[in-house]
Amino acid sequence: MHNQPLETSEPPSTKIEAQLATLARPNPATPYSHGYSHENPKDMTLQQQKDVLDKTFPMLTEFAGKPPRGSVAPWWETSKEECSII
């Protein structure tokens, strides 16, 4: 795993995507969603939560070669809506 921060002027989201691309493939682990930038779902609107899932689900599916099997909530907190939108 690449432990050094990327030195780039790219926005943080691009850095995250670049770091994911450096991980060894194929990854035999079962993928789980864990947010995009470790945001707290309890501090987000329902639409923001949906937007994060809409962005991360295809990214994880493409990266791991299989869709996420569940979610591990960032901050170990879930919103009241989270289970219904997953």
C-alpha positions as CSV (number, residue, x, y, z in Angstrom):
1,M,0.0,0.0,0.0
2,H,1.2,3.5,-0.8
3,N,1.8,5.2,2.5
4,Q,3.4,8.4,1.3
5,P,1.1,11.4,0.6
6,L,0.8,12.4,-3.0
7,E,2.5,15.7,-3.8
8,T,0.1,17.4,-6.2
9,S,-2.0,20.5,-6.6
10,E,-5.0,18.3,-7.5
11,P,-8.1,18.7,-5.3
12,P,-8.4,16.2,-2.4
13,S,-10.9,14.0,-4.2
14,T,-8.4,13.5,-7.1
15,K,-5.7,12.6,-4.6
16,I,-7.9,9.9,-3.1
17,E,-8.7,8.4,-6.4
18,A,-5.0,8.4,-7.3
19,Q,-4.1,6.7,-4.1
20,L,-6.8,4.0,-4.7
21,A,-5.3,3.4,-8.1
22,T,-1.9,2.6,-6.5
23,L,-3.3,-0.3,-4.4
24,A,-2.4,-3.9,-5.6
25,R,-5.1,-5.6,-7.7
26,P,-6.8,-7.9,-7.7
27,N,-8.0,-7.4,-4.1
28,P,-9.5,-10.5,-2.7
29,A,-11.1,-8.6,0.2
30,T,-14.8,-8.0,0.3
31,P,-15.4,-4.3,-0.5
32,Y,-17.5,-2.2,1.9
33,S,-18.5,1.4,1.5
34,H,-17.0,3.8,4.1
35,G,-17.9,7.2,2.7
36,Y,-15.9,9.3,0.3
37,S,-13.8,11.6,2.5
38,H,-14.7,10.2,6.0
39,E,-17.7,12.5,6.3
40,N,-20.1,12.0,9.3
41,P,-23.4,10.9,7.9
42,K,-25.3,12.4,10.9
43,D,-24.1,15.8,9.8
44,M,-25.3,15.4,6.2
45,T,-28.6,15.9,4.5
46,L,-30.4,12.9,2.9
47,Q,-29.4,14.2,-0.5
48,Q,-25.7,14.5,0.5
49,Q,-25.7,10.9,1.7
50,K,-27.3,9.8,-1.5
51,D,-24.7,11.8,-3.5
52,V,-21.8,10.1,-1.6
53,L,-23.3,6.6,-2.3
54,D,-23.9,7.5,-6.0
55,K,-20.2,8.5,-6.3
56,T,-18.5,5.8,-4.3
57,F,-20.6,2.7,-5.3
58,P,-19.4,2.8,-8.9
59,M,-15.8,3.7,-7.9
60,L,-15.6,0.7,-5.4
61,T,-17.3,-1.6,-7.9
62,E,-14.8,-0.7,-10.7
63,F,-11.8,-0.8,-8.3
64,A,-12.6,-4.1,-6.6
65,G,-14.2,-5.8,-9.6
66,K,-17.3,-6.5,-7.5
67,P,-19.9,-4.3,-5.8
68,P,-19.6,-3.3,-2.1
69,R,-21.4,-5.8,0.1
70,G,-22.3,-3.3,2.8
71,S,-21.2,-0.2,4.6
72,V,-19.1,0.6,7.6
73,A,-20.2,4.0,8.8
74,P,-17.5,6.7,9.0
75,W,-17.2,7.9,12.6
76,W,-19.0,4.7,13.6
77,E,-22.2,6.7,13.4
78,T,-25.2,6.1,11.1
79,S,-27.9,8.5,10.2
80,K,-31.5,7.5,10.6
81,E,-31.8,7.4,6.8
82,E,-28.7,5.4,6.0
83,C,-30.0,1.9,6.2
84,S,-32.9,2.7,3.9
85,I,-30.7,4.3,1.2
86,I,-28.1,1.5,1.2
